[in-house]
Amino acid sequence: MVSDERALATWLAALDDEGLAATLAGRGVPASVAWHDFFDASEGLLDAASLDRALARLPRSALSALAGDAPVTDGALQRLALIDASGHPYAAVKDRIDQLSASRPAAFDIAPSPPPPVAADDRTAAAAAERAFTTAGSLADALLACLHSPFARTGSGVVSAAERKRLGDTGAVGATEDIEDLLAAAEAAGLAAAEDRQWVVTPEGERWLESSTARRWTVLAEGFRDALPEGLRTDSGGFVDPAAWADAYPLDPEWPLRVARMQRIGARWGLLTADGSELPWTAVLREGLPADATTLGVHLPAEIDRVYLQADLTAIAPGPLAPALDLRLRAIAVRESRAQASTYRFTADSLGAGMTEGETAGSIREFLAQLSLTGIPQPLDYLIESTAARHGLVRVRADEVTGRAVVESPDVSLRETIAIDQALRPLGLIPDGDVLLSRVTRDTVYWSLADARYPVVALDASGAPESVRRRAVAIDSPGASSPTGTYARLLSELRNGHGTEGEEGWLGRELEQAVRGRSEIVVVVRMPDGAERTLTLEASGLGGGRLRGRDRAADIERTLPVSSIVSVRPA
């Protein structure tokens, strides 16, 4: 009889690195765990506490299958190291199932199917569409702010209070849970990623910002569905009726909070309703079909592509401006009010910021001429001209020989102001003739000057102006974020341990386990004449290459050379 630990260890060792890492991740094994070989791994995975954590994360359907007598044909449960190759739970798993089913029998019953959802009426659908429209705008504001300055996260993973205040001042979000829900939805859709201690926008997030409202909603809706836990998904790629979500994970103590958050996020994006009725676009998603914003779009306000430019240096959009146009307008103007009708204000700083991002006086005039229903007022045209004339008075380039950043300006007084500016002291600017030198990189100097409101422009190697991007975008690095990368050290440790096919290594580990538990074992010993003899011992010690144990049948203490032991099994 081969022990469960050995059978599991043999199975683990046969997995490739990707499969083994997926099993470890699925079981929530810490990457720093002190396992030295596959016997350690199998013993840890069959530990009662580890099994309780694994069972708590199983959906009701899987719990019911494990509690039954028939073999389980669920590949996911085998990947979680809960059942063997024949589909039967390991003995330790069965023991925990029996104990849990005795104390909480309802958790192992198949829940009855809820009645078919009732279709939502037009009023409910219109309200849901309005929520989706508002939420899409809030997320766009949040991602735009995150592009320019990543959101800092606290040790618990939530956005810091300073970042929440920054977003609250812009009117993008309200309560703390608003930004957390927005970022959770963005992460599910691949628009933002949590890297180290900050949130950053992904390349997909940048493309999303320039999409129409309907496309924005489609991406978020499919991301929401795809991120739902396995216990809520159906074989068709859809999800079960939201009325059944609350009972899906009966052993998970955190499940009620997770359900509440998913329902809250779903409601924000116009997917779920308070009364439980089903929206037409949600029905499509629930069936596993691609998200279709056609029915949603009927209730969305029409997007516009023109604004009124005013002599008081404002732009008024009489309706929701198309996202791509709104994005570019906000690069050169400050949005003062946020609603279906929005107001934007042009200032020297806002125009300068746009020029810092690569705009020119010509490109700004061309854009506004196409956008405006009233032409470009003279005060605004003058502000563009004066800002452009001042912009570029400070130039930053990299010295080809030393690599140092070089700051130049024909305005001597401006150059002297920069040299003594206390906010720029970390740059270590040193006067050198008609220029200032710094040991830090050109881009760092450039952005420090831009943040300090100096009219700075970056130059390339040929001396031509160059647009410098500061936007924080996540860099794809699958190796670092994948389970294989996370568990690289542990995988190497397990592979370098004694192999599962080495009988001597396995024998030693099984004897150690028997001694540790003072278990009664059946030992097959090869005698000097080649014959084999079977003994039943209560293992009491192991050392110096010898096993000590009490022979119950003869009532004597025996000491056996480990090298003579052929096999061992539980009594």
C-alpha positions as CSV (number, residue, x, y, z in Angstrom):
1,M,0.0,0.0,0.0
2,V,1.5,3.3,-1.1
3,S,0.9,6.2,1.3
4,D,-1.2,9.2,0.1
5,E,1.8,11.4,0.8
6,R,4.0,9.4,-1.6
7,A,1.3,9.1,-4.2
8,L,0.8,12.9,-4.2
9,A,4.5,13.6,-4.1
10,T,5.0,11.4,-7.2
11,W,2.2,13.2,-9.0
12,L,3.6,16.6,-8.1
13,A,7.1,15.7,-9.3
14,A,5.6,14.6,-12.7
15,L,4.1,18.0,-13.3
16,D,6.0,20.5,-15.4
17,D,7.0,23.8,-13.8
18,E,3.9,25.6,-15.1
19,G,1.5,23.0,-13.8
20,L,3.3,22.7,-10.5
21,A,3.3,26.5,-10.0
22,A,-0.4,26.6,-10.9
23,T,-1.1,24.0,-8.2
24,L,0.9,25.9,-5.6
25,A,-0.8,29.1,-6.5
26,G,-4.3,27.5,-6.5
27,R,-3.7,26.2,-3.0
28,G,-2.4,29.6,-1.8
29,V,1.1,28.3,-0.8
30,P,3.5,31.1,0.2
31,A,6.5,31.4,-2.1
32,S,8.7,31.5,0.9
33,V,7.5,28.2,2.4
34,A,10.3,26.0,3.7
35,W,9.8,22.9,1.6
36,H,12.9,21.0,0.5
37,D,11.5,18.2,-1.6
38,F,8.2,16.8,-2.9
39,F,7.6,14.8,0.2
40,D,7.6,18.1,2.1
41,A,5.2,19.5,-0.4
42,S,2.8,16.6,-0.3
43,E,2.8,16.6,3.5
44,G,2.1,20.3,3.6
45,L,-0.7,20.1,1.0
46,L,-2.4,17.3,3.0
47,D,-2.0,19.2,6.3
48,A,-5.4,19.7,7.9
49,A,-5.1,23.5,8.1
50,S,-4.0,23.7,4.5
51,L,-6.9,21.5,3.4
52,D,-9.4,23.7,5.4
53,R,-8.2,26.8,3.6
54,A,-8.5,25.0,0.2
55,L,-12.0,23.6,1.0
56,A,-13.2,27.1,2.1
57,R,-12.4,28.4,-1.4
58,L,-14.3,25.6,-3.2
59,P,-17.8,26.3,-4.7
60,R,-20.8,24.4,-3.5
61,S,-20.8,22.1,-6.5
62,A,-17.2,20.9,-5.9
63,L,-17.9,20.4,-2.2
64,S,-21.0,18.3,-3.0
65,A,-18.9,16.2,-5.5
66,L,-16.2,15.6,-2.9
67,A,-18.7,14.5,-0.3
68,G,-20.2,11.9,-2.7
69,D,-19.2,8.3,-3.1
70,A,-18.6,8.3,-6.8
71,P,-15.2,9.2,-8.3
72,V,-14.9,12.9,-9.1
73,T,-14.2,13.8,-12.7
74,D,-13.1,17.4,-12.1
75,G,-9.7,18.4,-13.4
76,A,-9.7,21.5,-11.3
77,L,-9.9,19.5,-8.1
78,Q,-6.9,17.3,-9.2
79,R,-4.9,20.4,-10.0
80,L,-5.6,21.6,-6.5
81,A,-4.2,18.2,-5.2
82,L,-7.4,17.3,-3.5
83,I,-8.2,14.1,-5.5
84,D,-5.9,11.4,-6.9
85,A,-5.6,10.1,-10.5
86,S,-8.6,7.8,-10.0
87,G,-10.9,10.7,-8.9
88,H,-11.0,9.8,-5.2
89,P,-10.2,12.3,-2.5
90,Y,-7.0,11.6,-0.6
91,A,-7.7,10.1,2.9
92,A,-6.8,13.4,4.6
93,V,-9.2,15.3,2.3
94,K,-12.0,12.8,2.9
95,D,-11.4,13.1,6.7
96,R,-11.8,16.9,6.6
97,I,-14.9,16.6,4.3
98,D,-16.5,14.1,6.7
99,Q,-15.9,16.4,9.7
100,L,-17.1,19.5,7.9
101,S,-20.2,17.8,6.5
102,A,-21.1,16.7,10.0
103,S,-20.9,20.2,11.4
104,R,-22.2,22.1,8.4
105,P,-24.3,19.6,6.3
106,A,-26.1,22.4,4.4
107,A,-22.8,23.5,2.8
108,F,-22.6,20.2,0.9
109,D,-26.1,20.2,-0.5
110,I,-26.9,21.3,-4.0
111,A,-28.7,24.6,-3.8
112,P,-32.0,24.8,-5.6
113,S,-32.1,26.9,-8.8
114,P,-33.6,30.3,-8.4
115,P,-36.6,31.2,-10.6
116,P,-35.9,32.8,-14.0
117,P,-35.1,36.5,-13.6
118,V,-37.8,39.1,-14.4
119,A,-36.9,41.5,-17.3
120,A,-36.2,45.0,-16.1
121,D,-38.6,47.8,-17.2
122,D,-37.6,50.8,-19.3
123,R,-37.3,53.1,-16.3
124,T,-34.9,50.7,-14.5
125,A,-32.9,50.2,-17.7
126,A,-32.6,53.9,-18.3
127,A,-31.3,54.4,-14.7
128,A,-28.8,51.6,-15.1
129,A,-27.5,53.1,-18.3
130,E,-27.1,56.5,-16.7
131,R,-25.1,54.9,-13.9
132,A,-22.9,53.1,-16.4
133,F,-22.3,56.4,-18.3
134,T,-21.4,58.3,-15.1
135,T,-19.1,55.5,-13.9
136,A,-17.3,55.3,-17.2
137,G,-16.6,59.1,-16.9
138,S,-15.3,58.6,-13.3
139,L,-13.0,55.8,-14.3
140,A,-11.7,57.9,-17.3
141,D,-10.9,60.7,-14.8
142,A,-9.2,58.3,-12.5
143,L,-7.1,56.6,-15.2
144,L,-6.1,60.0,-16.7
145,A,-4.9,61.1,-13.3
146,C,-3.1,57.8,-12.8
147,L,-1.3,58.2,-16.2
148,H,0.3,61.4,-15.1
149,S,1.1,60.3,-11.5
150,P,0.6,56.6,-10.4
151,F,-1.6,56.1,-7.4
152,A,0.3,55.2,-4.2
153,R,-1.0,52.1,-2.3
154,T,-0.8,51.5,1.4
155,G,0.5,48.3,2.9
156,S,-3.1,46.9,2.9
157,G,-3.3,47.5,-0.9
158,V,-5.9,50.4,-0.8
159,V,-5.2,53.7,-2.4
160,S,-3.6,56.2,0.0
161,A,-5.5,59.0,1.7
162,A,-3.5,61.6,-0.2
163,E,-4.4,60.1,-3.6
164,R,-8.1,59.8,-2.6
165,K,-8.0,63.5,-1.7
166,R,-6.4,64.4,-5.0
167,L,-9.2,62.5,-6.8
168,G,-11.9,63.9,-4.6
169,D,-10.7,67.5,-5.3
170,T,-11.2,66.9,-9.0
171,G,-14.7,65.5,-8.5
172,A,-13.8,62.2,-10.1
173,V,-14.8,60.1,-7.1
174,G,-16.6,60.4,-3.8
175,A,-16.3,57.8,-1.0
176,T,-13.2,55.6,-0.5
177,E,-14.9,52.6,-1.9
178,D,-15.6,54.4,-5.1
179,I,-12.0,54.5,-6.2
180,E,-11.4,51.0,-5.0
181,D,-14.4,49.7,-7.0
182,L,-13.3,51.6,-10.1
183,L,-9.7,50.2,-9.9
184,A,-11.0,46.7,-9.3
185,A,-13.1,46.9,-12.4
186,A,-10.2,48.4,-14.4
187,E,-7.9,45.7,-13.2
188,A,-10.4,43.0,-14.2
189,A,-10.6,44.5,-17.7
190,G,-6.9,44.9,-18.0
191,L,-6.9,48.7,-17.9
192,A,-4.8,49.1,-14.8
193,A,-2.4,47.0,-12.8
194,A,-1.1,47.0,-9.2
195,E,2.7,47.0,-9.4
196,D,4.6,47.1,-6.2
197,R,3.1,49.8,-4.1
198,Q,1.3,51.7,-6.8
199,W,-1.4,51.5,-9.4
200,V,-0.4,52.2,-13.0
201,V,-2.3,52.3,-16.3
202,T,-1.8,49.6,-18.9
203,P,-1.4,50.2,-22.7
204,E,-4.9,48.8,-23.0
205,G,-6.0,51.4,-20.5
206,E,-4.5,54.2,-22.7
207,R,-6.4,52.9,-25.7
208,W,-9.6,52.6,-23.7
209,L,-9.4,56.3,-22.8
210,E,-9.8,57.2,-26.4
211,S,-12.7,54.9,-27.0
212,S,-16.4,55.8,-27.3
213,T,-18.6,55.4,-24.2
214,A,-20.2,52.3,-25.7
215,R,-16.8,50.7,-26.4
216,R,-15.6,51.6,-22.9
217,W,-18.7,49.9,-21.3
218,T,-18.2,46.8,-23.5
219,V,-14.6,46.3,-22.3
220,L,-15.6,46.8,-18.7
221,A,-18.6,44.5,-18.9
222,E,-16.7,41.6,-20.4
223,G,-13.9,42.2,-17.9
224,F,-16.4,42.0,-15.1
225,R,-17.8,38.8,-16.3
226,D,-14.4,37.1,-17.0
227,A,-13.2,38.0,-13.5
228,L,-16.1,36.3,-11.7
229,P,-15.0,33.4,-9.6
230,E,-15.2,29.9,-11.1
231,G,-18.2,29.0,-8.9
232,L,-20.3,31.7,-10.6
233,R,-19.4,30.8,-14.2
234,T,-21.2,28.5,-16.5
235,D,-19.9,26.0,-19.1
236,S,-21.2,28.4,-21.9
237,G,-18.8,31.2,-20.7
238,G,-21.6,33.1,-19.0
239,F,-22.5,33.3,-15.3
240,V,-25.3,32.0,-13.0
241,D,-28.2,34.1,-12.0
242,P,-27.0,36.8,-9.5
243,A,-29.8,35.7,-7.2
244,A,-27.7,32.5,-6.6
245,W,-24.4,34.2,-5.9
246,A,-24.8,34.5,-2.2
247,D,-24.8,30.7,-1.7
248,A,-22.0,29.8,-4.1
249,Y,-19.2,29.4,-1.6
250,P,-20.8,28.3,1.7
251,L,-17.5,27.6,3.6
252,D,-15.8,30.9,2.7
253,P,-16.2,33.4,5.6
254,E,-15.2,36.3,3.4
255,W,-17.6,35.4,0.6
256,P,-20.5,37.7,1.8
257,L,-18.2,40.7,1.5
258,R,-16.9,39.6,-1.9
259,V,-20.5,39.1,-3.1
260,A,-21.5,42.6,-1.8
261,R,-18.6,44.2,-3.6
262,M,-19.2,42.3,-6.9
263,Q,-22.9,43.3,-6.8
264,R,-21.9,46.9,-6.0
265,I,-19.5,47.1,-9.0
266,G,-22.0,45.4,-11.2
267,A,-24.6,48.0,-10.3
268,R,-22.2,50.8,-10.9
269,W,-21.6,49.6,-14.5
270,G,-25.3,49.1,-15.2
271,L,-25.2,45.3,-15.1
272,L,-27.2,44.6,-12.0
273,T,-30.3,46.2,-10.5
274,A,-31.4,46.7,-6.9
275,D,-34.7,44.8,-7.4
276,G,-33.1,41.8,-9.0
277,S,-34.6,42.3,-12.4
278,E,-32.5,41.5,-15.4
279,L,-31.4,44.1,-18.0
280,P,-31.4,43.1,-21.6
281,W,-27.6,43.7,-22.0
282,T,-26.9,41.7,-18.9
283,A,-28.9,38.7,-20.2
284,V,-26.6,38.6,-23.2
285,L,-23.5,38.5,-21.0
286,R,-25.1,35.9,-18.7
287,E,-25.6,33.6,-21.6
288,G,-21.9,33.8,-22.5
289,L,-22.2,35.9,-25.6
290,P,-20.0,39.0,-26.4
291,A,-21.2,42.2,-24.7
292,D,-23.5,44.2,-26.9
293,A,-24.0,47.9,-26.1
294,T,-26.7,48.4,-28.7
295,T,-29.6,48.2,-26.2
296,L,-27.6,50.1,-23.7
297,G,-26.8,52.8,-26.2
298,V,-30.5,53.6,-26.6
299,H,-30.5,55.1,-23.1
300,L,-27.1,56.9,-23.3
301,P,-26.9,60.6,-24.1
302,A,-25.7,61.3,-27.6
303,E,-22.0,62.3,-27.8
304,I,-21.1,65.6,-29.5
305,D,-18.0,66.7,-31.4
306,R,-18.3,70.5,-31.2
307,V,-17.9,73.1,-28.5
308,Y,-18.5,76.8,-28.0
309,L,-15.2,78.8,-27.5
310,Q,-15.9,81.9,-25.4
311,A,-14.0,85.2,-25.1
312,D,-13.6,84.6,-21.4
313,L,-11.1,81.8,-22.3
314,T,-13.6,79.0,-21.7
315,A,-15.0,76.2,-23.8
316,I,-18.6,75.0,-23.3
317,A,-19.6,71.5,-24.4
318,P,-23.5,71.5,-24.6
319,G,-23.4,67.7,-24.2
320,P,-21.0,64.8,-23.4
321,L,-18.0,65.4,-25.7
322,A,-16.7,62.4,-27.6
323,P,-14.0,60.8,-25.3
324,A,-11.1,61.2,-27.8
325,L,-11.9,64.9,-28.2
326,D,-12.4,65.4,-24.4
327,L,-9.1,63.7,-23.8
328,R,-7.2,66.1,-26.1
329,L,-9.1,69.2,-25.0
330,R,-8.2,68.4,-21.4
331,A,-4.5,68.2,-22.4
332,I,-4.6,72.0,-23.1
333,A,-7.5,73.2,-20.8
334,V,-8.7,72.6,-17.3
335,R,-12.2,71.1,-16.9
336,E,-14.1,73.3,-14.4
337,S,-17.4,71.4,-14.4
338,R,-18.2,67.8,-15.0
339,A,-21.7,66.9,-16.3
340,Q,-23.4,66.1,-19.5
341,A,-22.7,69.8,-20.3
342,S,-19.1,70.6,-19.3
343,T,-17.0,73.7,-19.1
344,Y,-13.2,73.9,-19.8
345,R,-10.9,76.9,-19.1
346,F,-7.7,77.8,-21.0
347,T,-4.8,79.2,-18.9
348,A,-1.2,79.9,-19.7
349,D,-0.3,76.9,-17.5
350,S,-2.8,74.5,-19.1
351,L,-1.6,75.5,-22.6
352,G,2.0,75.2,-21.5
353,A,1.3,71.7,-20.1
354,G,-0.1,70.8,-23.5
355,M,3.0,72.1,-25.2
356,T,5.2,70.2,-22.8
357,E,3.3,67.0,-24.0
358,G,4.1,67.8,-27.6
359,E,1.5,70.3,-28.7
360,T,2.5,73.4,-30.7
361,A,0.7,76.7,-31.3
362,G,-0.1,75.5,-34.8
363,S,-1.5,72.1,-33.7
364,I,-3.6,73.7,-30.9
365,R,-5.1,76.3,-33.3
366,E,-5.9,73.5,-35.9
367,F,-7.6,71.4,-33.3
368,L,-9.7,74.2,-31.8
369,A,-10.7,75.4,-35.3
370,Q,-12.1,72.0,-36.1
371,L,-13.7,71.7,-32.7
372,S,-15.3,75.2,-32.3
373,L,-18.7,76.2,-33.5
374,T,-17.7,79.9,-32.9
375,G,-14.2,80.1,-34.2
376,I,-11.2,81.0,-32.0
377,P,-11.8,84.2,-30.0
378,Q,-9.1,86.8,-30.1
379,P,-8.2,86.6,-26.4
380,L,-7.7,82.9,-26.7
381,D,-5.6,83.2,-29.8
382,Y,-3.4,85.8,-28.1
383,L,-3.0,83.5,-25.1
384,I,-1.9,80.7,-27.4
385,E,0.6,83.0,-29.1
386,S,2.1,84.4,-25.9
387,T,2.3,81.0,-24.3
388,A,4.1,79.5,-27.3
389,A,6.5,82.5,-27.4
390,R,7.5,81.9,-23.8
391,H,7.5,78.1,-24.0
392,G,11.0,76.8,-24.8
393,L,12.9,79.7,-23.1
394,V,14.6,76.9,-21.1
395,R,16.1,74.0,-23.0
396,V,17.4,70.7,-21.6
397,R,19.6,68.3,-23.5
398,A,22.0,65.5,-22.7
399,D,25.8,66.1,-23.2
400,E,27.0,63.6,-25.8
401,V,30.4,63.1,-24.1
402,T,29.6,63.1,-20.4
403,G,25.9,62.2,-20.5
404,R,25.1,65.0,-18.1
405,A,22.0,67.0,-18.4
406,V,22.6,70.5,-19.8
407,V,20.2,73.4,-19.1
408,E,20.3,76.4,-21.5
409,S,18.4,79.6,-21.7
410,P,19.1,82.9,-23.5
411,D,17.4,84.7,-20.6
412,V,20.2,85.2,-18.1
413,S,18.0,86.2,-15.2
414,L,15.8,83.1,-15.8
415,R,18.8,80.9,-15.8
416,E,20.1,82.5,-12.5
417,T,16.6,82.0,-11.0
418,I,16.7,78.3,-11.9
419,A,20.2,78.0,-10.4
420,I,19.1,79.2,-7.0
421,D,15.6,77.7,-6.9
422,Q,15.4,75.7,-3.7
423,A,12.8,73.3,-5.2
424,L,15.4,72.3,-7.7
425,R,18.3,71.6,-5.3
426,P,18.0,67.8,-5.6
427,L,19.1,68.2,-9.2
428,G,22.5,69.6,-8.1
429,L,22.6,72.2,-10.9
430,I,26.1,73.7,-11.3
431,P,26.8,76.8,-13.4
432,D,29.3,76.2,-16.2
433,G,29.6,79.3,-18.4
434,D,26.3,80.0,-20.1
435,V,24.7,76.7,-19.1
436,L,23.8,74.7,-16.0
437,L,25.0,71.1,-15.6
438,S,23.4,68.2,-13.6
439,R,24.5,64.6,-13.0
440,V,20.9,63.3,-13.2
441,T,19.2,62.4,-16.5
442,R,17.8,64.8,-19.0
443,D,14.3,63.6,-18.5
444,T,14.5,64.0,-14.7
445,V,15.7,67.5,-15.1
446,Y,13.1,68.3,-17.7
447,W,10.2,67.1,-15.6
448,S,11.5,68.8,-12.5
449,L,11.6,72.1,-14.4
450,A,8.2,71.5,-15.9
451,D,6.7,70.8,-12.5
452,A,8.2,74.0,-11.2
453,R,6.4,75.9,-14.0
454,Y,9.4,76.8,-16.1
455,P,8.8,77.1,-19.9
456,V,11.1,74.1,-20.6
457,V,11.5,72.1,-23.8
458,A,13.6,68.9,-24.3
459,L,16.1,68.7,-27.1
460,D,17.2,65.5,-28.9
461,A,20.8,64.6,-30.0
462,S,20.4,66.8,-33.1
463,G,19.2,69.8,-31.1
464,A,15.6,69.6,-32.3
465,P,12.7,69.8,-29.8
466,E,11.5,66.4,-28.6
467,S,8.3,65.3,-26.9
468,V,9.0,63.6,-23.6
469,R,6.4,61.3,-22.0
470,R,6.0,61.0,-18.3
471,R,2.9,58.9,-18.4
472,A,3.1,55.9,-16.1
473,V,2.2,52.9,-18.1
474,A,2.5,49.3,-16.9
475,I,5.1,47.3,-18.7
476,D,4.2,43.7,-19.6
477,S,6.5,41.3,-17.8
478,P,4.7,38.0,-17.7
479,G,7.6,36.1,-16.2
480,A,7.7,38.2,-13.1
481,S,3.9,38.1,-12.5
482,S,3.1,34.5,-13.5
483,P,3.0,31.7,-11.0
484,T,6.1,30.2,-12.5
485,G,8.0,33.4,-11.8
486,T,6.6,33.8,-8.3
487,Y,7.5,30.2,-7.3
488,A,10.8,30.1,-9.2
489,R,12.9,29.6,-6.0
490,L,10.6,27.0,-4.5
491,L,10.4,25.0,-7.8
492,S,14.1,24.9,-7.9
493,E,14.3,23.7,-4.3
494,L,11.7,21.0,-4.9
495,R,13.4,19.8,-8.1
496,N,16.8,19.6,-6.4
497,G,15.4,17.5,-3.5
498,H,15.7,13.8,-3.7
499,G,13.7,12.4,-6.6
500,T,10.4,10.6,-6.2
501,E,11.8,7.5,-7.9
502,G,14.7,7.0,-5.4
503,E,13.5,4.2,-3.2
504,E,16.1,4.9,-0.6
505,G,15.1,8.6,-0.3
506,W,11.4,7.7,0.0
507,L,12.0,4.9,2.5
508,G,13.9,7.4,4.7
509,R,11.1,9.9,4.6
510,E,8.4,7.4,5.4
511,L,10.4,6.0,8.3
512,E,11.0,9.6,9.6
513,Q,7.2,10.2,9.4
514,A,6.5,6.9,11.2
515,V,8.9,7.7,14.0
516,R,7.6,11.3,14.4
517,G,4.1,9.9,14.9
518,R,5.2,6.8,16.8
519,S,3.1,4.9,14.2
520,E,2.7,1.2,13.9
521,I,4.2,0.1,10.6
522,V,4.7,-3.1,8.6
523,V,8.4,-3.5,7.6
524,V,9.7,-6.0,5.0
525,V,13.3,-6.8,5.8
526,R,15.8,-8.7,3.6
527,M,17.7,-11.2,5.6
528,P,21.4,-12.1,5.1
529,D,20.4,-15.3,3.2
530,G,18.3,-13.2,0.8
531,A,15.0,-14.2,2.3
532,E,12.4,-11.5,3.2
533,R,10.7,-11.3,6.6
534,T,7.8,-9.1,7.5
535,L,7.7,-7.4,11.0
536,T,5.1,-5.2,12.6
537,L,6.8,-2.5,14.7
538,E,5.9,0.6,16.6
539,A,8.5,3.0,15.3
540,S,10.4,4.7,18.1
541,G,13.7,6.0,16.7
542,L,15.8,6.5,13.6
543,G,19.5,7.3,13.6
544,G,22.9,6.0,12.5
545,G,21.3,4.2,9.6
546,R,19.1,2.0,11.9
547,L,15.4,1.9,12.7
548,R,14.4,1.2,16.3
549,G,10.9,-0.1,17.2
550,R,8.9,-2.4,19.4
551,D,7.9,-5.7,17.9
552,R,4.4,-6.1,19.3
553,A,4.1,-9.8,18.4
554,A,7.4,-10.8,20.1
555,D,7.1,-8.0,22.7
556,I,10.8,-7.0,22.2
557,E,12.7,-4.0,21.0
558,R,14.2,-4.5,17.6
559,T,16.9,-2.5,15.8
560,L,17.0,-2.9,12.0
561,P,19.6,-1.7,9.5
562,V,17.8,0.7,7.1
563,S,19.8,-0.7,4.2
564,S,18.1,-4.1,4.8
565,I,14.5,-2.6,4.8
566,V,12.8,-3.4,1.5
567,S,9.5,-1.6,2.0
568,V,7.4,0.0,4.7
569,R,3.6,0.6,4.9
570,P,1.1,1.6,7.6
571,A,0.0,-1.3,9.8
